[in-house]
């Protein structure tokens, strides 16, 4: 995610990092080259007796803009839901630990392993969503026996939830937690499971491919044919207007692709590393540990991973 401070409007016109220009500049250069070629071959083009007018492109451009706006709204809704789920994860983790520490009273020495399980859960969810190996990270928070058992599963997050449930059940058997309190704490486990399931639903259910493909093809065909409609009226101004319109449509199409998968590592994806870092710092601080992990900050390009 790009975390950029407020800047003057003129400076923002030339921002590179955080925009989609890094992805689409080669396509825009091809559009400029095509526009220049059309100008060069204009005399031959006119002899063919074929003349494209701006009228159909105006109607098609409005239709494409509406569908691009709709698609971006749908993709942003996925991004916003993912952001809400991770916010709920942070709230649930803090509340879970606060209630557990309060209820255990003088037996807070038992809490460290539970804190480690909570931290392991959020890291396992982050790495699973980003399709990365989890074992190396979980080594820091789980015992060798716990790690071996978790890694046997194709769903490490579920196994960690089971470990947290077993930890609560053990404290219940010891008489440290009453049945009523155990039921209340178990709701937090259900909330963590709901967050995990919601994130998996977003990650594993993309937008219908045919819908995305139709819009993608239409945008590029529009941008390819646009110079032929502009050249007879605009001549040498054709590349400027053509690349401007193409930039608008192609950038919106590219931005929708990024927002559709909010758990990645691109500029406009959620900063899962930073969120997990914040949760880890908060939980360890609540556990009164002296040394906390260093807070993650945006890099020199204002990107927070």
C-alpha positions in Angstrom: 0.0 0.0 0.0 1.2 3.5 -0.8 1.2 5.8 2.3 2.1 9.1 0.8 1.9 12.4 2.7 -0.2 15.3 1.5 1.5 17.1 -1.4 0.9 20.1 -3.6 -1.5 19.3 -6.5 1.2 20.2 -9.0 3.7 17.8 -7.5 1.1 15.0 -7.6 0.9 15.4 -11.4 4.4 13.9 -11.7 4.1 11.2 -9.1 5.5 7.9 -10.5 5.6 5.5 -7.5 2.2 4.4 -6.5 0.6 5.1 -9.9 -0.2 2.4 -12.4 2.1 4.1 -15.0 4.9 1.6 -14.1 2.7 -1.2 -15.5 1.1 0.5 -18.5 3.7 2.9 -19.9 4.9 0.4 -22.5 1.3 0.1 -23.7 0.9 3.9 -23.9 4.1 4.1 -25.9 2.7 1.6 -28.4 -0.4 3.8 -28.6 1.8 6.8 -29.4 3.7 4.8 -32.0 0.4 3.7 -33.6 -0.9 7.2 -33.7 2.2 8.5 -35.4 2.0 5.7 -37.9 -1.6 6.6 -38.7 -0.5 10.2 -39.3 2.2 9.1 -41.6 -0.1 6.8 -43.7 -3.0 9.3 -43.7 -2.8 10.0 -47.4 -2.9 6.3 -48.3 -5.6 5.8 -45.7 -7.9 8.4 -47.3 -7.6 6.8 -50.7 -9.3 3.7 -49.3 -12.5 5.6 -49.0 -12.9 4.4 -45.4 -13.5 7.1 -42.8 -14.1 6.5 -39.1 -15.8 9.3 -37.3 -15.7 10.2 -33.6 -19.4 9.7 -33.1 -19.4 5.9 -32.5 -16.3 6.2 -30.3 -18.1 8.8 -28.2 -21.0 6.4 -27.6 -18.7 3.5 -27.0 -16.4 5.5 -24.8 -19.3 6.4 -22.5 -20.4 2.7 -22.3 -16.8 1.6 -21.5 -16.5 4.3 -18.8 -19.7 3.1 -17.2 -18.6 -0.5 -17.2 -15.1 0.3 -16.0 -16.6 2.4 -13.1 -18.9 -0.6 -12.2 -16.0 -3.0 -12.3 -13.8 -0.7 -10.2 -16.6 -0.4 -7.7 -16.9 -4.1 -7.4 -13.2 -4.6 -7.0 -12.9 -1.8 -4.4 -15.7 -3.5 -2.5 -13.5 -6.7 -2.3 -10.6 -4.5 -1.2 -12.7 -2.7 1.4 -14.1 -6.0 2.8 -10.6 -7.4 3.1 -9.5 -4.3 4.9 -12.5 -4.6 7.2 -11.7 -8.2 8.0 -8.1 -7.5 8.9 -9.2 -4.6 11.1 -11.6 -7.0 12.8 -8.8 -9.4 13.3 -6.7 -6.8 15.1 -9.7 -5.9 17.3 -10.5 -9.5 18.1 -6.9 -10.4 19.0 -6.6 -7.5 21.4 -10.0 -8.2 23.0 -9.3 -11.9 23.3 -6.0 -11.4 25.1 -7.3 -8.6 27.3 -10.2 -10.8 28.5 -8.0 -13.8 29.0 -5.5 -12.0 31.1 -8.2 -10.3 33.2 -9.9 -13.6 33.9 -6.8 -15.6 34.7 -6.0 -13.2 37.5 -2.8 -14.3 39.3 -2.2 -17.1 36.9 -0.9 -14.8 34.1 2.3 -16.7 33.8 0.4 -19.2 31.6 -0.4 -16.5 29.1 2.9 -16.3 27.0 2.3 -19.5 25.0 -1.3 -18.2 24.3 0.1 -14.9 23.0 2.5 -16.7 20.8 -0.4 -18.8 19.3 -2.3 -15.6 18.5 0.7 -14.0 16.8 1.3 -17.3 14.9 -2.3 -17.2 13.7 -2.1 -13.8 12.1 1.2 -14.5 10.4 0.0 -17.9 9.2 -3.1 -16.2 7.7 -0.9 -13.5 6.0 1.5 -16.0 4.5 -1.3 -18.4 3.4 -3.2 -15.6 1.6 0.0 -14.6 -0.2 0.8 -18.2 -1.0 4.1 -18.2 0.8 5.8 -20.9 3.0 4.8 -20.5 6.7 7.1 -22.8 8.5 10.1 -20.5 8.9 8.0 -17.7 10.4 6.0 -20.0 12.7 9.2 -21.4 14.2 9.5 -18.2 16.2 6.2 -18.6 18.0 5.4 -22.3 18.2 7.1 -25.2 20.0 8.7 -27.9 17.9 5.8 -30.3 18.6 3.2 -27.6 17.8 5.0 -26.7 14.6 5.2 -30.3 13.4 1.5 -30.8 14.1 0.5 -27.5 12.3 2.6 -28.2 9.3 0.9 -31.6 8.7 -2.2 -29.7 7.7 -3.0 -28.0 4.4 -4.7 -25.2 6.5 -2.2 -24.1 9.2 -4.6 -21.4 10.5 -7.2 -24.0 11.4 -4.7 -26.0 13.3 -3.5 -23.0 15.3 -7.2 -22.2 16.1 -7.4 -25.8 17.4 -4.3 -25.2 19.6 -5.9 -22.1 21.0 -9.1 -24.0 21.7 -7.1 -26.8 23.4 -5.3 -24.1 25.5 -8.6 -22.7 26.7 -10.0 -26.2 27.4 -6.9 -27.0 29.5 -7.4 -23.9 31.6 -11.1 -24.9 32.0 -10.1 -28.3 33.3 -7.7 -26.7 35.7 -10.5 -24.6 37.1 -8.9 -21.3 36.0 -11.8 -20.6 33.7 -15.5 -21.3 34.4 -17.9 -22.8 31.9 -19.6 -19.4 31.3 -16.3 -17.6 30.8 -15.1 -20.4 28.5 -18.2 -20.0 26.4 -17.6 -16.2 26.1 -13.9 -16.7 25.1 -14.9 -19.3 22.6 -16.8 -16.6 20.7 -13.5 -14.9 20.0 -12.2 -18.1 18.5 -15.3 -18.2 16.2 -14.6 -14.6 15.3 -11.0 -15.5 14.3 -12.4 -18.4 12.2 -14.9 -16.1 10.5 -12.1 -13.6 9.6 -10.0 -16.5 8.2 -12.9 -17.8 6.2 -13.8 -14.4 4.8 -10.3 -13.8 3.6 -10.1 -17.2 2.0 -13.4 -16.5 0.2 -12.1 -13.3 -1.3 -8.7 -14.9 -2.2 -10.3 -18.0 -3.8 -13.3 -16.4 -5.6 -12.2 -13.9 -8.3 -14.6 -12.0 -10.4 -16.1 -13.9 -13.3 -13.4 -14.3 -15.9 -15.6 -13.8 -19.0 -16.8 -10.4 -17.6 -13.3 -9.2 -17.0 -12.1 -10.5 -20.4 -14.9 -8.8 -22.4 -14.2 -5.5 -20.8 -10.4 -5.9 -21.2 -10.7 -6.7 -24.9 -13.1 -3.8 -25.5 -10.8 -1.3 -23.8 -7.8 -2.3 -25.9 -9.7 -2.5 -29.2 -11.1 0.9 -28.5 -7.6 2.3 -27.8 -6.2 0.7 -31.0 -9.0 2.0 -33.3 -9.2 5.5 -31.7 -6.3 7.1 -33.7 -8.0 6.2 -37.0 -11.1 8.2 -35.9 -9.1 11.2 -34.7 -6.5 11.6 -37.4 -8.7 13.1 -40.1 -9.7 16.0 -37.8 -6.8 16.4 -35.4 -3.8 15.4 -37.6 -0.7 16.0 -35.5 -2.6 16.3 -32.3 -3.8 12.7 -32.6 -1.1 11.1 -30.5 -1.7 13.5 -27.6 -5.5 13.0 -27.4 -5.2 9.3 -28.1 -2.7 8.6 -25.4 -4.7 10.7 -22.9 -7.9 8.7 -23.5 -5.9 5.4 -23.6 -4.2 6.3 -20.3 -7.6 6.9 -18.6 -9.2 3.6 -19.8 -6.1 1.3 -19.5 -5.1 2.7 -16.0 -8.7 2.1 -14.7 -8.6 -1.5 -16.1 -5.2 -2.1 -14.5 -6.2 -0.6 -11.2 -9.2 -2.9 -11.1 -6.9 -5.9 -11.6 -4.9 -4.9 -8.5 -7.9 -4.2 -6.3 -9.4 -7.5 -7.3 -6.7 -9.4 -5.4 -6.1 -7.2 -2.2 -3.8 -9.7 -0.5 -0.8 -9.4 -2.9 2.3 -7.2 -2.7 1.5 -4.6 -5.4 1.4 -0.9 -4.7 -2.4 -0.8 -4.1 -2.7 -4.0 -2.1 -3.2 -4.3 1.7 -0.1 -3.9 3.8 -0.4 -7.3 5.5 3.2 -7.3 6.8 2.6 -4.0 8.5 -0.8 -5.1 10.0 0.7 -8.3 11.4 3.7 -6.3 12.7 1.2 -3.9 14.6 -0.7 -6.9 16.0 2.5 -8.6 17.1 3.7 -5.4 18.8 0.4 -4.8 20.5 0.0 -8.3 21.9 3.6 -8.5 23.1 3.2 -5.1 24.8 0.0 -6.4 26.5 2.1 -9.4 27.6 4.5 -6.8 29.2 7.5 -8.0 27.2 10.5 -5.7 27.2 11.7 -6.0 23.6 9.2 -5.4 20.9 9.7 -5.9 17.1 10.6 -2.8 15.3 7.7 -1.0 13.8 7.5 -1.3 10.0 7.5 2.0 8.1 7.0 2.9 4.4 10.1 2.7 2.3 11.6 5.6 0.3 8.9 5.1 -2.3 6.2 5.4 0.3 5.3 1.7 0.0 4.2 -0.2 3.1 4.2 -3.9 2.5 
